[in-house]
Amino acid sequence: MNTEIQHYRTLLESALVYAGKTHTYEDVVHAVESGEAQFWPGPNSCIVTQIDEQPQGDILHFFLAAGNSKELARMAPEVVEWGKEQGCVKARLVGRKGWLRSFLNEQGWSDTALVIMEKPIE
């Protein structure tokens, strides 16, 4: 297992609480180690991204972000620039409503007015 990502386990698990129970920490580690996801560590924060391949242009999906918001604000532009270098035409995130009041607005992110709804299938 990647020893660097282990340092961020608590942060990642805290972010996963809000991710709809789609992944475990072990799933995230596997995705990073297999190259399906990218891990961006900071001193006290981390970001996990994935490239969502679409016919009209790839999307850099910010899957998880946790830690200090000021540090994440400094990290995000570098991650977006990397996505651009990979051919992504936009960046996207799905997150809790609190992100609407974060640094993201200052960095050009906007609410798309799309609604994400879900229900359990039992």
N, C-alpha and C positions, 0 to 999 in steps of 0.2 A: 504494500500500500504506500502511496505517495506520502512521505513524511511531512512535507511542507503543508499539505492540505489538512493533516491531522491537527496541526496547531490551531486551525480555524473551525474545528468540529463544533464547538459550542455556538459560535456565530452562525454557522450553516444550519445547525439544527433549529436555532431560533427563527431563522428566515423560513425554513421549511414548514413551520407551524402555520404560516400564512399562505402556503403554496397549494392548498387544497388536498393535502395528503396524497399527492401523486408520486412522490419520491421519498426514499429514506436517505439518510446520510450516506449509506453504503452505495445506493444507486447513483448518487452524485459523484462519489469517488470513482466508481466504475466508468461513468460517462466521461469524466476528465481523463482517466488513465487510458481509455480506449480512443480518445480524440473526438468523441461526440460532443464534448463541451470543453470550454476554455476556463481556466481558473486564473483569476486576477487578484493576487494578494497585496494588501497594503499593511502598514505597521499594525493597525488596529481594526481593519475592515477587509472585506473581500467581496468580489463579484464573480458570478458564474454566468457565462454566456453560451449561446448555441447559435449556429448559423442555420436558419430555416430557409431551405432552398425552395424557391418559387419560380414558376415559368417566366414571370415578368420582372424578376429581380430578387436577389437574396435579401433576407432580413436578418439583421443582427438582433437576436432576442436576448434581452437581459433577463435571465431566468431567476437568479437569486442575487440579492445585495444585502449585506448586513454590516453593522459596525457604526462608525462615527460618520454622521452626515456630511460634515465639512471635508473629511478625508475622502468619502465617496464622491463628493462634488469635484475634488481635484483629480480623482482617478477616472471618472466617466469620460472626459474628452479623449484621453489616450485610448481607451477601449473603443470608442466610436471611430477614432482615426484608424485603428487596426482593422475594424470592420470594413471601412471604406477601402483600405488596401486589399482586403479579401474579395472585393467586388460587391459588397452589400450596398443596396440603394436606400435603405432606411434602417433605423433602429426602433425596436419596440420593447415595451415591457407590459406585463400584467401584474398589478400590485394592489395593495390595499389603498383605500381612498386617501390616506395620509400623504402619499407621494404627491398628490395634487398641490399640497402646500409646501413642497420641498424645493430644493435648489433646481429641480428639473425645469421648471418654468423659465428660470434665468438662463438656462442652457439651450433653450429653443424647443423643448419638449412641449407638446400640447395634448389636451384631452381630445380624443377623437370622437367623442360622443357615442362610441360603440358601447354596447352593453354586453357584459359577459355574465351569463346566467348558467346555473347548473342545478341538477337534481340527482339524487342517488337513484340508481336503478337496482331494485331489489328483486 
